[in-house]
Amino acid sequence: MANAALGSAVPDSNPPSSFRRSLGNPRTFGNAILSALAVALSVLAMFPLFSVLYMLLKKGAARLGPSLFTELTPGAGMSGGGISNAIVGTLVVVVVASCLSLPLGFMGAVYLAEYSGETRLATLVRFSAKVLTGLPSILAGVFAYATVVVTTGSFSALAGGAAMAILMVPTVMLTSEAALRAVPTKMKDAAFGMGATHAQTVLKIVIPTAVPGILTGVMLALARAMGETAPLLFTALFSDYMFDGKLGQPIASLSVLIYNFAGSPFPQQIELAWAASLVLVSIVLVLNVIAQIVIRRPEEHG
Amino acid sequence: MTMNVQELSPGATPKKQESGRVKARHATDYAGASSEVVMDCRIKTLHYGNFLAVRDTEIPIVDKQITAFIGPSGCGKSTVLRSLNRMNDFVNGFRFQGSVHYRGQDIYAPGIDPVAVRRSIGMVFQQPNPFAMSIYKNVAFGLKLNRFKGNHAERVEEALRGAALWDEVKDKLHSSGLSLSGGQQQRLCIARAIAVEPELLLMDEPCSALDPIATRRVEELMLELKEKYTIAIVTHNLQQAQRVADMTAFLFVDTSAGGRTGYLIEYRPSTELFEDPREERTKAYIRGEFS
C-alpha cells in the first residue's frame, strides 16, 4: 500500500535536472578545478623533501657500514675512514648547548607565563626572544667567536655550544611559554582552591601538565641547532681526532664535516659527506620520533 | 510538603499568594537560628575596579546544612561564593568591604593568609577540573599539600567512597583523571575536595556541565555529604535548590545606578522561600517570569 502510494507520488521520469552533478555547471566546475589544484600543489610541495631523502639514501648509503661509525675522518687523499669523531662531536656540542640554553629558556618561559603579568620587562623579554628567533645563525657564531673564542684564545666545543645555545634559547622559551599558557585556567583554579601556593601550583600542576608542549619546543630547538653549520665554523672549528673530554679544544661536527668535505676534490671525502648527511638526518628523525612517543604517553595514561 | 514544592516549580501558579504576611519574622527566619553559624558572610560592598559587583549581602551559613544561592544571571551569586574562600583575590582590582567570619575569624582581616583559608575550605567548580594526573594522585593532591601524616591510600579510598565514585574507579586508580566521563570527573573533584576533610564545601554550579543523570547523582551525594560537611552551593537550577538546600538565598541585580550590582533579596529556609516567597521579586523569579 505504502509503496504504491509512494510510487504514485514520485513520477517515474528522471529526477529534476538541477540535482544532477554536471561539470557544465560553472560552480561545480570551479570546485573541481580548485580541489585538483590543491591536491597537485600539496604533492608538489612534498616533492623536494622526498627527493632530498631519496638522494641521501642513494648516495649516502654507499658508505654505510661499521667503519663509518668507528673510524676517524681520513686526511686528504687517504682512503677508508669514518665519521665517528663528527658524530660524537655533534652530540657533545648539542649537550653543551642544551646545558646552557634549556635552563635559561625554560626559566624565562616560567617567568613570562606565570610571574611577569604584563610588565614592561616581560614585553621586552618576549620581544627580544622573537627577534632572536629570526637571528641569522652566522651572527650567533660571530658573537660566540667574539666572546668565547677571543677571550679564551682558542676554538672550542664550549664556543660552539655557546653559539648554538643562542639559537636555542628563544625557541625553547617561546614554545615553552605557549605550552605553559595552554594549561587550562580551571586546572590552576582547582589547585589554588585547594590552598596551593603559587609556587606549588606552578611546580605541581602547571609544569607537569605542560611537559609535552615543552618537550616539543626542546626537540624543535635541538633539531634546528644540530643541523646548523654557520655558528660552528669559527667557534668549534673541526678536529680530525676523537673528543677526549676536553671542552676547551676544537671539536668535529657533522655539519662542518659536510661543509668541508662536500667541496673537497677527493671522491673519498665527498662520499663521506653524503654519508654524514644521511646520519645527521637520521639522528634528527630519531629524536623527533622519541619526542612523539614521550609526548603521547601522558595523555593516555596518568 | 513535597507536593507543594512540586506544584511551585516555575510556571505553576502559586496557591496562596497573599499568605506571605503570616510567616514569622526575622530572628526565626534562619531555620537553624539555634544551630551554629559556621560562616558569617557580611558583604557591604564588593568591587572589581570601579565596578560595584555586590552590595549589602548578609548570609550566615549554618553548620551541616546546605545553603543555596539562587538568582538571575549576573546577580553576583558566584562572586559571593568565591569571596568565601578568597578566590576573588586573583581578579584584578578586587576590593572588599565587610567581613566574612569563619569560626570566629574574619578571613578578610589583615594578616590572614588566603592560602591557609583555602586549605580549610573546599571548593568544587562549575567545570569539572581534575588535574592531568592519575585518579589516585588527584585525590591525594590535597593530602600532600597539607602534609597529611596518616595513611594516604586509606584516605583516598574513603574520599572516593564518600564521593560515590569508588566502585567505578577502584580498578583503575592509576589511569588519568581526564579519562573519566564528565559526571565522574565532577565526583572526582568532589572526592579531591573532601579528602582533606574541610568543614565547609563551596560548590559553584557543580552540575551545570553535567547531564540529568549525573546531576541526580551529584545531588544525592550532596545530601549524603551533609552529614559531615557544611555546603554552600550556587545553582541556576531552582528545582535543584528545592531538592537539596535547607536554606536558600535569593540574590537580584540592581541596574538602577547604571551598573549591574547584585544584592540579597531574601534568605530563608528553602521550603518557605519557595512555597511562600515574601518579596515580589522572589515570587516573580521562582514563578519563572525572568531568569
Interface residues (C-beta under 8 A of the other chain):
Chain A: P184 K186 M187 D189 A190 A191 F192 G193 M194 G195 A196 T197 Q200 K204 I205 P208 T209 P298 E299 E300 H301 G302
Chain B: N85 M87 F90 V115 A116 V117 R118 R119 S120 G122 M123 F125 Q127 N129 P130 F131 A132 M133 S134 I135 Y136 K137 F141 G142 L145 N146 H174 S175 S176 G177 L178 C189 R192 A193 V196
